[in-house]
Amino acid sequence: MQKHLLNRALLTAIVLVAPFAATAGPNVITDWDEKAVATIQGLAPAAPRIGTTGATRIMAVMHLAMFEAVNTVDAKYDGYKGTTKPDVGCSQQAAAATAGAKVLIRLHPESAAKTQQELDAYLAAIPASEAKDRGIKVGDASAAKVLALRADDGADRVNAYRPVTQPGVYTQTAITANWEYAEMTPFVLTSNSQFRPGPPPDLRGETWAKDYNEIKEVGEKNSTKRTARQTEDAKFWITAGPAVYQPVVRGIVVNKDMSVVESARFMAVTSAAAMDAYVAIFDAKFKYEFWRPITAIRNGDIDNNSATERVANWQPIDLTPPHPEYPCAHCVQSGAMAGAIQALLGTAEIPEVTLTSVTAPGVTHKYTNINTFADEVAGARIYAGFHYRTSTIIGQDMGKKIGAYVAENSMQPLKVAAK
């Protein structure tokens, strides 16, 4: 079931598109972002071990390496985890492309030959020169630096989640996903639990009863309480991973006509925020191990709350993700993106982004405000029957704090010495 869910999410995500009216010419950062998403998501059936969280980690490492490369050529920001020695005479294009490709080759070996071919073609379009040769060397060094920093971060830890059960009693046997990321070293956060929320609602309280009864009604597979738009949103957001979020970030970069180094920093910060959000999410999820609606509602007679009525055959709109409920992962992820982007731009307003999804055929969603985007994602998880309202509220708040923290505490503009 885990492979089915992860592959479905990846294959669904790849068809999410963001058509933008580009105002600038080709940008090496957005070029390689698009290549990487297509490579990682497109080969999901051949490499199911990656999953959405693993794919997000690859994107973060890649964007940090490209940032290091172009910031070496056009030093505008503090380096990631250390200082950057300027090399103003080399090609930014060659440096960034090489850095991005080298990370993909190392972290996604299944596509190494394809990525090498794409790099060769990209570099062939850059005229031969000393600057190009130096750029390639800078890209190699930048990739090596960031890969070394992340070599022992815990992402390769073998999943050893211990199912909750009693001797001799059957429990579901699908592997619980993403347990290994709960203790992964963050990219920017000071600890995995830095933004850990308090516990989920007390099962004996009014908040739990309210959350329970809301999702029992609007999150049920064939609910008549859900509006047509709520059903549309629920189906639209049955997906996760870089292909959901990267087109939004990429479109902002293109439409704002950012320079290469500004593009690199913007995408590195948002990618690091996305991965740190996952680390924080799974730290909290496996701390609290709160039950999903499909479990709670089918066991509504054992929660010691007289206001919750059991429904023996209750089902959500789709397959429930195979990890604990609290907090809502989609909400933390979209919240982190919103928090980072708002901190970087100084506003929640963004150039118009248009997305489509194969799980909602013929539907187009447009956004001009990143908080509106995040709100839609959070609501969709309630309507899909996956998350309680309290979990979405706390998750979104947690994500926005993470995004803002990453934006404000990494890769800051270099300070100009007073004259």
Phi, psi and omega in degrees: 000322181300313180298319179301314182293316182293317180294321179298317180298316182292315182292327175292317185295326186297334182271357172293126183235157178227092179285121182241146173274089186297136180255356182231167177285185180304142180236124184301328181290311180289327176303310184282336171298313180295318178298316183295316179300314180297321181292310184291313182286323183294332181260016183306317180299330180275345183219062185295345181295338184291307181065177183291323180290317177298322178295321178295322178297317179300316181297321180295314179298316181298313183291326176294322177294318178294321176300312179303320182294307184286332177289340173290322181280320183230079189289101179243342187227161171298144176291163176278118179056052178139171181276157178247127178272116185298145172219079190289351184265009183250167185281121176297320182299312180294321182294311183293314181299317180295315180299313180298315182294319182296323177294315180299318180298319181287315187270345178227067186299338179301334182247019186303315182296317179297315181295319178297320178297318179294321178295315180301317180293321180294315181291328180296334180281351178264124182305141179298134179189168176296323180299320178296313180299318179293325178297319178298318179295319178297318178298317177301313183293322180293317177298316180298320181298309184289322176299320179294321179297329184257006187299323184239043185274358177094000181293336181268009179300136181287132181296116180234034180302133181261112181299146177280122181198184174231156182307126176081359184259129179296141170224161181302141189255000176294140178296130177285125189279146166073013175304324185293340182274350182298333181244015177292143178295125180294164177278320183229323180304152181281337177200162179296328184263011184305321181244024180299128179282170173291178184292162176293171184301147175296129183297342181270357187263174181291324181299316179297315181298320180294314178299315182301310185288329176296307185289332176301324181273305188274343182262358181290145187311312183248037184301137173262358179272341182278139176284166179299320180292323178295320176296318178301313180298317181302313181289324182299323187256027171274072183189167180198173174102178185303326183292342176282316190261325184299322178300328179292311180296316181300318181294323177297316179301312183294311185288337175270001176053047180290150174292170181299314182291325176294320177299315182297317180292316181301314183283331177291317180296312182293325178291319177295321178297320180298318182285321176296329175298317179297318178302314180293322180301309186282336169302313182287316182303314183275352169286314187263330179047051183280143186285148178283160179305321182296330177281313184297315186288328176283353177233031184295351180267001182240012183266007178060032178229114184291347182269002180247121183258130180291140172235110190297328185245024183296139177222146173279182185288338181207184180295130179289134177304142187274058173203165185304161188282317195256127359271171180296115184294315178302325182289320177293318181297306181294326177294320179296319177297316179297316181296317180293313182295318179295321178293323181286320184269340184079013180199156175272349180286135181227159172301148185302130178245133179242128180233149172229163182214140179291340179277357172223070186306134177079001182263137176236131176244137181236146182221138174235006179218126186291334177287325175298319176302309182296322179297319180297316179299315181298314180298322182299329182286335173287311183295334178281347180085024184256329187221143176282156184301317180302321179295324180288321180294311180293321179297315181295318178298317178300315180297316181297323177294319179296312181300315179295320180297314180298317180295327185266355185230019177209146174051049182282155177304140179295141178280132179272125181297138179291140180267000000 
